[in-house]
Amino acid sequence: MDDIRNRDPIALFQEWLAEAETSEPNDPTAMCLATVDAAGSPSARMVLLKGVDSGGFAFYTNLESRKGNELAHEKFAALCFHWKSLRRQVRVEGAIEPVSDAEADAYFASRARVSQLGAWASDQSRPLDSRATLEARVSEMEARFAGRPVPRPPNWSGFRVLPRAIEFWKDGPFRLHDRIVFRRAGSAWSTERLYP
Ligand SMILES: Cc1cc2nc3c(=O)[nH]c(=O)nc-3n(C[C@H](O)[C@H](O)[C@H](O)COP(=O)(O)O)c2cc1C
């Protein structure tokens, strides 16, 4: 895998993702997002990648969720992709920044209407007494926004992970895997091979 060391890691990531899109049975953009709370305690959950370019890796969520609260205080995150069909993993680490309101509005507008209503109805990560309560809240939102576009809720937006390290991992025989890590050095990237 040494041939990838002269590549731009974002372009390489986009290539691996495009391959995963042809081979994964579902959710090739699913990634595990790790955050940390103020006491240093980590938590992880899956989210969907909704954009990647030289500016970073973007995803969307409820800002008052557990992850939203953690990212509001501890502005670093890690991402991990695992494409089982390709036996590949990519790890990303870096600082986070909020996406712009315009970006969040554009992405929210592209979502299915029921998903938009769900974003209003869900107090993500807070206790919920029953599924019936959630469904009743979705119905309330349907009535509230009947006959007009659903605006983006004020507590719903996105973040971008600004990568300072991106590691590409490829399965090898007998666990002798390939690992190449790219680390940002100013505007360029340095690379290193790691023991598997
Ligand atoms: C494949 C998959 C994709 C998901 N995508 C998102 C997403 O893009 N945004 C989101 O807020 N939650 C997403 N979820 C739900 C999260 O994993 C999680 O349950 C939720 O965001 C609450 O996390 P928190 O309590 O740690 O904030 C996804 C779950 C799965 C399994």
PDBQT file of the ligand as one rigid body, heavy atoms in Angstrom, charges set to zero:
ROOT
HETATM    1  C1  LIG A 201     -26.269   3.788  10.507  1.00  0.00    +0.000 C 
HETATM    2  C2  LIG A 201     -26.690   4.880  11.472  1.00  0.00    +0.000 A 
HETATM    3  C3  LIG A 201     -26.654   6.187  11.052  1.00  0.00    +0.000 A 
HETATM    4  C4  LIG A 201     -27.022   7.227  11.933  1.00  0.00    +0.000 A 
HETATM    5  N1  LIG A 201     -26.922   8.521  11.495  1.00  0.00    +0.000 NA
HETATM    6  C5  LIG A 201     -27.165   9.535  12.368  1.00  0.00    +0.000 A 
HETATM    7  C6  LIG A 201     -26.927  10.878  11.982  1.00  0.00    +0.000 A 
HETATM    8  O1  LIG A 201     -26.474  11.182  10.858  1.00  0.00    +0.000 OA
HETATM    9  N2  LIG A 201     -27.184  11.846  12.891  1.00  0.00    +0.000 N 
HETATM   10  C7  LIG A 201     -27.651  11.553  14.152  1.00  0.00    +0.000 A 
HETATM   11  O2  LIG A 201     -27.884  12.481  14.925  1.00  0.00    +0.000 OA
HETATM   12  N3  LIG A 201     -27.863  10.293  14.545  1.00  0.00    +0.000 NA
HETATM   13  C8  LIG A 201     -27.619   9.272  13.698  1.00  0.00    +0.000 A 
HETATM   14  N4  LIG A 201     -27.810   7.966  14.100  1.00  0.00    +0.000 N 
HETATM   15  C9  LIG A 201     -28.261   7.716  15.484  1.00  0.00    +0.000 C 
HETATM   16  C10 LIG A 201     -27.062   7.817  16.438  1.00  0.00    +0.000 C 
HETATM   17  O3  LIG A 201     -26.257   6.651  16.347  1.00  0.00    +0.000 OA
HETATM   18  C11 LIG A 201     -27.467   8.041  17.900  1.00  0.00    +0.000 C 
HETATM   19  O4  LIG A 201     -28.360   7.033  18.338  1.00  0.00    +0.000 OA
HETATM   20  C12 LIG A 201     -28.146   9.397  18.130  1.00  0.00    +0.000 C 
HETATM   21  O5  LIG A 201     -27.585  10.412  17.316  1.00  0.00    +0.000 OA
HETATM   22  C13 LIG A 201     -28.026   9.818  19.587  1.00  0.00    +0.000 C 
HETATM   23  O6  LIG A 201     -26.661   9.876  19.950  1.00  0.00    +0.000 OA
HETATM   24  P1  LIG A 201     -26.156  10.653  21.254  1.00  0.00    +0.000 P 
HETATM   25  O7  LIG A 201     -27.169  10.370  22.361  1.00  0.00    +0.000 OA
HETATM   26  O8  LIG A 201     -24.814  10.084  21.574  1.00  0.00    +0.000 OA
HETATM   27  O9  LIG A 201     -26.105  12.125  20.928  1.00  0.00    +0.000 OA
HETATM   28  C14 LIG A 201     -27.462   6.918  13.245  1.00  0.00    +0.000 A 
HETATM   29  C15 LIG A 201     -27.490   5.579  13.653  1.00  0.00    +0.000 A 
HETATM   30  C16 LIG A 201     -27.111   4.572  12.778  1.00  0.00    +0.000 A 
HETATM   31  C17 LIG A 201     -27.122   3.141  13.261  1.00  0.00    +0.000 C 
ENDROOT
TORSDOF 0
